[in-house]
Amino acid sequence: MAKNSGFAAWFYRQSFLIQLLLLFIPGVNWVVEVGVRWSAFFRNGGLIPLICAIIAIPAGMVFGWVDLIWLLLFRHFLFAKA
């Protein structure tokens, strides 16, 4: 699999406004959060991305709001860089 494939790579290729919009809509927020977290874990591995991906399943809505603010500040998810 290519390094730049997967849901996380797709998300980070979107314009900044689209990224914010996807994280701002509550139902879509959870889907994007889970998709980016698991994609980042499968691409990079590591214990912290795995823990974040597991936590994102039940608490993705809350985690998504944190990532919305993190994205505004740093242009990537917390513990899930492109």
Phi, psi and omega in degrees: 000139181289151182297326184262030177249165179111173184293320181297317179296320177299315182298315182288342175280344179289160177294157182300321179296318178295319177301314179296318180296318179297326179277342182277331181279120189306308181291320179292326178307312182295316181298315179295316180301310180295316180298314181292318181299310182291323178296317179295322178295314181294330179281316187253334184072189178107155183286315182295315176298326177294314179298317178296321179294320179292318180293330182294337181294305180277334186242030184297327180295315180291314179299326179295322178291323175297316179292331175299314179291319178298321178295321177298322183278317191238358177066024172203166178286157175294121180062025178214066179288160180288000000 
